[in-house]
Amino acid sequence: MSDLPRRPFPRGPLLGVAALVAFVLLAIGVSRGIGTVPTGAPPDPASATAVASRGLRFVDQADGTVAVLDAADARVIEVIASGQENFVRGVLRGFARERRRQDIGAEPPFLLTGWTDGRLSLDDASTGRHVELSAFGQTNAESFGRLLKRQDGTR
């Protein structure tokens, strides 16, 4: 057997942990009861409406650039240089992977949407994929946000 003497677990730390757990549970219950939203909670997407949207196509070029076309008139609105806009390229790689998996080509446009609560989202109706771009931070979301704006600076 063991040569260690048997000692009971100290009651002080055990009572402290029990009190902490009880306090946390009580605080959560009170918070939910009075309807407060924790600081930093994301906005409720159900309460937002679209303020601007634009169909976009992204076409890989032989030189490594990506042409961004307005789906409505096939006008090039931006050319992303090789090695630039890594966030945009990363998001598009995820969408492209899903399209390859489902044997869907590059023709169907993506829908970029700006919402009243400031969020930006990108949707692919052909695969059902949806990405909340704002979840990756304001700087990354603005990489797509500028594509939502028309060339004359309006939305």
PyRosetta script that sets phi, psi and omega in degrees:
from pyrosetta import init, pose_from_sequence

init()
pose = pose_from_sequence("MSDLPRRPFPRGPLLGVAALVAFVLLAIGVSRGIGTVPTGAPPDPASATAVASRGLRFVDQADGTVAVLDAADARVIEVIASGQENFVRGVLRGFARERRRQDIGAEPPFLLTGWTDGRLSLDDASTGRHVELSAFGQTNAESFGRLLKRQDGTR")
pose.set_psi(1, -170.5)
pose.set_omega(1, -176.2)
pose.set_phi(2, -91.8)
pose.set_psi(2, 144.8)
pose.set_omega(2, 177.1)
pose.set_phi(3, -88.6)
pose.set_psi(3, -3.0)
pose.set_omega(3, -179.4)
pose.set_phi(4, -77.5)
pose.set_psi(4, 136.8)
pose.set_omega(4, 178.2)
pose.set_phi(5, -72.4)
pose.set_psi(5, 144.5)
pose.set_omega(5, 178.8)
pose.set_phi(6, -82.4)
pose.set_psi(6, 121.4)
pose.set_omega(6, 177.5)
pose.set_phi(7, -122.4)
pose.set_psi(7, 142.5)
pose.set_omega(7, 177.8)
pose.set_phi(8, -71.4)
pose.set_psi(8, 152.3)
pose.set_omega(8, 178.6)
pose.set_phi(9, -64.1)
pose.set_psi(9, 135.1)
pose.set_omega(9, -177.9)
pose.set_phi(10, -62.0)
pose.set_psi(10, 133.7)
pose.set_omega(10, -176.6)
pose.set_phi(11, -73.2)
pose.set_psi(11, -30.6)
pose.set_omega(11, -176.7)
pose.set_phi(12, -58.0)
pose.set_psi(12, -57.2)
pose.set_omega(12, 179.8)
pose.set_phi(13, -62.0)
pose.set_psi(13, -36.7)
pose.set_omega(13, 179.3)
pose.set_phi(14, -63.3)
pose.set_psi(14, -43.7)
pose.set_omega(14, 177.6)
pose.set_phi(15, -67.6)
pose.set_psi(15, -35.7)
pose.set_omega(15, 178.2)
pose.set_phi(16, -63.9)
pose.set_psi(16, -44.1)
pose.set_omega(16, 178.4)
pose.set_phi(17, -64.7)
pose.set_psi(17, -42.7)
pose.set_omega(17, 179.1)
pose.set_phi(18, -62.5)
pose.set_psi(18, -40.9)
pose.set_omega(18, 178.8)
pose.set_phi(19, -66.0)
pose.set_psi(19, -39.9)
pose.set_omega(19, 178.6)
pose.set_phi(20, -63.5)
pose.set_psi(20, -46.2)
pose.set_omega(20, 178.3)
pose.set_phi(21, -61.6)
pose.set_psi(21, -43.2)
pose.set_omega(21, 179.2)
pose.set_phi(22, -62.9)
pose.set_psi(22, -41.6)
pose.set_omega(22, 179.4)
pose.set_phi(23, -63.1)
pose.set_psi(23, -45.0)
pose.set_omega(23, -179.9)
pose.set_phi(24, -61.4)
pose.set_psi(24, -46.2)
pose.set_omega(24, 179.3)
pose.set_phi(25, -63.2)
pose.set_psi(25, -39.8)
pose.set_omega(25, 177.2)
pose.set_phi(26, -65.1)
pose.set_psi(26, -43.3)
pose.set_omega(26, 179.6)
pose.set_phi(27, -63.1)
pose.set_psi(27, -41.1)
pose.set_omega(27, 177.8)
pose.set_phi(28, -64.1)
pose.set_psi(28, -45.3)
pose.set_omega(28, 179.6)
pose.set_phi(29, -60.9)
pose.set_psi(29, -44.2)
pose.set_omega(29, 179.1)
pose.set_phi(30, -66.2)
pose.set_psi(30, -42.9)
pose.set_omega(30, -179.4)
pose.set_phi(31, -60.3)
pose.set_psi(31, -45.2)
pose.set_omega(31, 179.3)
pose.set_phi(32, -69.6)
pose.set_psi(32, -34.8)
pose.set_omega(32, -178.8)
pose.set_phi(33, -65.9)
pose.set_psi(33, -36.7)
pose.set_omega(33, -179.5)
pose.set_phi(34, -94.9)
pose.set_psi(34, -0.8)
pose.set_omega(34, 173.0)
pose.set_phi(35, 79.3)
pose.set_psi(35, 22.5)
pose.set_omega(35, 177.5)
pose.set_phi(36, -78.5)
pose.set_psi(36, 151.4)
pose.set_omega(36, 176.9)
pose.set_phi(37, -107.3)
pose.set_psi(37, 130.1)
pose.set_omega(37, 180.0)
pose.set_phi(38, -58.8)
pose.set_psi(38, 146.7)
pose.set_omega(38, 178.0)
pose.set_phi(39, -60.6)
pose.set_psi(39, 136.9)
pose.set_omega(39, 179.5)
pose.set_phi(40, 85.6)
pose.set_psi(40, 2.8)
pose.set_omega(40, 178.5)
pose.set_phi(41, -69.3)
pose.set_psi(41, 142.7)
pose.set_omega(41, -179.5)
pose.set_phi(42, -67.1)
pose.set_psi(42, 152.4)
pose.set_omega(42, 178.2)
pose.set_phi(43, -65.4)
pose.set_psi(43, 156.4)
pose.set_omega(43, -179.9)
pose.set_phi(44, -78.9)
pose.set_psi(44, 109.1)
pose.set_omega(44, -177.9)
pose.set_phi(45, -60.5)
pose.set_psi(45, -26.6)
pose.set_omega(45, -178.3)
pose.set_phi(46, -67.7)
pose.set_psi(46, -23.2)
pose.set_omega(46, -177.9)
pose.set_phi(47, -91.9)
pose.set_psi(47, -3.8)
pose.set_omega(47, -178.0)
pose.set_phi(48, -95.3)
pose.set_psi(48, 150.6)
pose.set_omega(48, 174.2)
pose.set_phi(49, -123.1)
pose.set_psi(49, 154.5)
pose.set_omega(49, -179.5)
pose.set_phi(50, -71.3)
pose.set_psi(50, 132.6)
pose.set_omega(50, 176.0)
pose.set_phi(51, -105.0)
pose.set_psi(51, -22.2)
pose.set_omega(51, 177.9)
pose.set_phi(52, -158.9)
pose.set_psi(52, 145.2)
pose.set_omega(52, 175.0)
pose.set_phi(53, -149.6)
pose.set_psi(53, 155.5)
pose.set_omega(53, -177.8)
pose.set_phi(54, -152.8)
pose.set_psi(54, 131.9)
pose.set_omega(54, 174.1)
pose.set_phi(55, -79.9)
pose.set_psi(55, 131.6)
pose.set_omega(55, -177.5)
pose.set_phi(56, -130.6)
pose.set_psi(56, 144.6)
pose.set_omega(56, 170.4)
pose.set_phi(57, -120.2)
pose.set_psi(57, 141.4)
pose.set_omega(57, 179.7)
pose.set_phi(58, -117.5)
pose.set_psi(58, 120.2)
pose.set_omega(58, -175.1)
pose.set_phi(59, -118.6)
pose.set_psi(59, 119.7)
pose.set_omega(59, 176.8)
pose.set_phi(60, -70.5)
pose.set_psi(60, 134.7)
pose.set_omega(60, 178.5)
pose.set_phi(61, -104.0)
pose.set_psi(61, 159.9)
pose.set_omega(61, -177.7)
pose.set_phi(62, -61.9)
pose.set_psi(62, -29.3)
pose.set_omega(62, -177.3)
pose.set_phi(63, -86.2)
pose.set_psi(63, 7.4)
pose.set_omega(63, 178.6)
pose.set_phi(64, 92.7)
pose.set_psi(64, -5.4)
pose.set_omega(64, 176.8)
pose.set_phi(65, -81.2)
pose.set_psi(65, 165.2)
pose.set_omega(65, 176.0)
pose.set_phi(66, -124.3)
pose.set_psi(66, 121.7)
pose.set_omega(66, 176.8)
pose.set_phi(67, -88.3)
pose.set_psi(67, 129.4)
pose.set_omega(67, 177.2)
pose.set_phi(68, -102.0)
pose.set_psi(68, 118.1)
pose.set_omega(68, -176.9)
pose.set_phi(69, -112.0)
pose.set_psi(69, 141.2)
pose.set_omega(69, 171.1)
pose.set_phi(70, -72.0)
pose.set_psi(70, 123.6)
pose.set_omega(70, -175.6)
pose.set_phi(71, -67.0)
pose.set_psi(71, -23.5)
pose.set_omega(71, -177.5)
pose.set_phi(72, -69.3)
pose.set_psi(72, -40.1)
pose.set_omega(72, -175.3)
pose.set_phi(73, -131.6)
pose.set_psi(73, 8.5)
pose.set_omega(73, 179.2)
pose.set_phi(74, 59.8)
pose.set_psi(74, 21.9)
pose.set_omega(74, 177.7)
pose.set_phi(75, -79.5)
pose.set_psi(75, 134.8)
pose.set_omega(75, 176.9)
pose.set_phi(76, -73.5)
pose.set_psi(76, 121.1)
pose.set_omega(76, 179.8)
pose.set_phi(77, -101.9)
pose.set_psi(77, -18.7)
pose.set_omega(77, 177.4)
pose.set_phi(78, -165.5)
pose.set_psi(78, 150.8)
pose.set_omega(78, 172.2)
pose.set_phi(79, -120.5)
pose.set_psi(79, 121.5)
pose.set_omega(79, -179.8)
pose.set_phi(80, -90.8)
pose.set_psi(80, 118.2)
pose.set_omega(80, -177.3)
pose.set_phi(81, -66.3)
pose.set_psi(81, 154.1)
pose.set_omega(81, 177.8)
pose.set_phi(82, -58.5)
pose.set_psi(82, 131.2)
pose.set_omega(82, 179.0)
pose.set_phi(83, 81.5)
pose.set_psi(83, 2.1)
pose.set_omega(83, -180.0)
pose.set_phi(84, -107.6)
pose.set_psi(84, 163.3)
pose.set_omega(84, 176.0)
pose.set_phi(85, 51.5)
pose.set_psi(85, 58.3)
pose.set_omega(85, -177.1)
pose.set_phi(86, -63.8)
pose.set_psi(86, -31.6)
pose.set_omega(86, 177.6)
pose.set_phi(87, -64.8)
pose.set_psi(87, -46.2)
pose.set_omega(87, 178.9)
pose.set_phi(88, -59.6)
pose.set_psi(88, -47.2)
pose.set_omega(88, -179.3)
pose.set_phi(89, -62.0)
pose.set_psi(89, -39.1)
pose.set_omega(89, 179.2)
pose.set_phi(90, -65.1)
pose.set_psi(90, -43.6)
pose.set_omega(90, 177.9)
pose.set_phi(91, -62.9)
pose.set_psi(91, -43.8)
pose.set_omega(91, -178.9)
pose.set_phi(92, -65.5)
pose.set_psi(92, -34.1)
pose.set_omega(92, 176.5)
pose.set_phi(93, -61.2)
pose.set_psi(93, -40.9)
pose.set_omega(93, 177.8)
pose.set_phi(94, -63.4)
pose.set_psi(94, -42.9)
pose.set_omega(94, 177.7)
pose.set_phi(95, -65.0)
pose.set_psi(95, -42.3)
pose.set_omega(95, -179.3)
pose.set_phi(96, -64.1)
pose.set_psi(96, -39.4)
pose.set_omega(96, 178.7)
pose.set_phi(97, -60.7)
pose.set_psi(97, -42.9)
pose.set_omega(97, 179.5)
pose.set_phi(98, -66.9)
pose.set_psi(98, -38.4)
pose.set_omega(98, 177.7)
pose.set_phi(99, -65.8)
pose.set_psi(99, -40.2)
pose.set_omega(99, 177.4)
pose.set_phi(100, -63.2)
pose.set_psi(100, -41.6)
pose.set_omega(100, -179.7)
pose.set_phi(101, -60.7)
pose.set_psi(101, -35.0)
pose.set_omega(101, -178.7)
pose.set_phi(102, -98.2)
pose.set_psi(102, 9.8)
pose.set_omega(102, -179.5)
pose.set_phi(103, 55.5)
pose.set_psi(103, 48.4)
pose.set_omega(103, 177.1)
pose.set_phi(104, -113.6)
pose.set_psi(104, 134.2)
pose.set_omega(104, -179.3)
pose.set_phi(105, -79.0)
pose.set_psi(105, -171.0)
pose.set_omega(105, -176.8)
pose.set_phi(106, -89.0)
pose.set_psi(106, -0.5)
pose.set_omega(106, -174.9)
pose.set_phi(107, -69.1)
pose.set_psi(107, -45.7)
pose.set_omega(107, -177.8)
pose.set_phi(108, -60.9)
pose.set_psi(108, 135.6)
pose.set_omega(108, -179.0)
pose.set_phi(109, -77.9)
pose.set_psi(109, 160.8)
pose.set_omega(109, 171.1)
pose.set_phi(110, -94.5)
pose.set_psi(110, 155.8)
pose.set_omega(110, 177.5)
pose.set_phi(111, -113.8)
pose.set_psi(111, 116.0)
pose.set_omega(111, 176.6)
pose.set_phi(112, -97.3)
pose.set_psi(112, 126.6)
pose.set_omega(112, -174.8)
pose.set_phi(113, -128.8)
pose.set_psi(113, 134.4)
pose.set_omega(113, 171.2)
pose.set_phi(114, -103.6)
pose.set_psi(114, 136.9)
pose.set_omega(114, -174.0)
pose.set_phi(115, -112.1)
pose.set_psi(115, 159.6)
pose.set_omega(115, -178.2)
pose.set_phi(116, -62.1)
pose.set_psi(116, -25.1)
pose.set_omega(116, 179.8)
pose.set_phi(117, -88.0)
pose.set_psi(117, 8.0)
pose.set_omega(117, 176.5)
pose.set_phi(118, 92.6)
pose.set_psi(118, -6.0)
pose.set_omega(118, 179.6)
pose.set_phi(119, -73.1)
pose.set_psi(119, 158.6)
pose.set_omega(119, 170.8)
pose.set_phi(120, -127.0)
pose.set_psi(120, 140.1)
pose.set_omega(120, 177.5)
pose.set_phi(121, -137.3)
pose.set_psi(121, 155.4)
pose.set_omega(121, 177.5)
pose.set_phi(122, -125.9)
pose.set_psi(122, 128.6)
pose.set_omega(122, -177.4)
pose.set_phi(123, -123.9)
pose.set_psi(123, 146.7)
pose.set_omega(123, 173.5)
pose.set_phi(124, -121.7)
pose.set_psi(124, 99.6)
pose.set_omega(124, -177.3)
pose.set_phi(125, -63.2)
pose.set_psi(125, -26.8)
pose.set_omega(125, -178.0)
pose.set_phi(126, -71.6)
pose.set_psi(126, -26.2)
pose.set_omega(126, 178.7)
pose.set_phi(127, -113.8)
pose.set_psi(127, -15.5)
pose.set_omega(127, -176.5)
pose.set_phi(128, 83.0)
pose.set_psi(128, 6.7)
pose.set_omega(128, -178.4)
pose.set_phi(129, -77.9)
pose.set_psi(129, 138.8)
pose.set_omega(129, -178.8)
pose.set_phi(130, -135.6)
pose.set_psi(130, 131.8)
pose.set_omega(130, 178.2)
pose.set_phi(131, -128.0)
pose.set_psi(131, 126.5)
pose.set_omega(131, 173.2)
pose.set_phi(132, -83.3)
pose.set_psi(132, 100.6)
pose.set_omega(132, -175.6)
pose.set_phi(133, -66.6)
pose.set_psi(133, -31.1)
pose.set_omega(133, -179.2)
pose.set_phi(134, -65.2)
pose.set_psi(134, -20.0)
pose.set_omega(134, 179.5)
pose.set_phi(135, -66.9)
pose.set_psi(135, -16.9)
pose.set_omega(135, -178.7)
pose.set_phi(136, -96.5)
pose.set_psi(136, 10.2)
pose.set_omega(136, 178.6)
pose.set_phi(137, 100.4)
pose.set_psi(137, 155.3)
pose.set_omega(137, -175.2)
pose.set_phi(138, -62.7)
pose.set_psi(138, -41.1)
pose.set_omega(138, -178.5)
pose.set_phi(139, -62.9)
pose.set_psi(139, -45.7)
pose.set_omega(139, 178.8)
pose.set_phi(140, -66.0)
pose.set_psi(140, -41.5)
pose.set_omega(140, 179.8)
pose.set_phi(141, -62.5)
pose.set_psi(141, -36.5)
pose.set_omega(141, -179.8)
pose.set_phi(142, -67.4)
pose.set_psi(142, -20.9)
pose.set_omega(142, 173.9)
pose.set_phi(143, -58.8)
pose.set_psi(143, -35.7)
pose.set_omega(143, 176.0)
pose.set_phi(144, -90.1)
pose.set_psi(144, -31.3)
pose.set_omega(144, -176.5)
pose.set_phi(145, -57.3)
pose.set_psi(145, -36.9)
pose.set_omega(145, -179.4)
pose.set_phi(146, -68.6)
pose.set_psi(146, -23.8)
pose.set_omega(146, 177.8)
pose.set_phi(147, -73.1)
pose.set_psi(147, -21.0)
pose.set_omega(147, 179.4)
pose.set_phi(148, -75.6)
pose.set_psi(148, -28.1)
pose.set_omega(148, -177.7)
pose.set_phi(149, -78.8)
pose.set_psi(149, 143.6)
pose.set_omega(149, 176.9)
pose.set_phi(150, -74.0)
pose.set_psi(150, 166.4)
pose.set_omega(150, -178.7)
pose.set_phi(151, -63.9)
pose.set_psi(151, -23.9)
pose.set_omega(151, 178.7)
pose.set_phi(152, -84.8)
pose.set_psi(152, 5.4)
pose.set_omega(152, 175.1)
pose.set_phi(153, 92.3)
pose.set_psi(153, -3.1)
pose.set_omega(153, 178.2)
pose.set_phi(154, -95.1)
pose.set_psi(154, 167.0)
pose.set_omega(154, 179.3)
pose.set_phi(155, -94.0)
pose.dump_pdb("model.pdb")
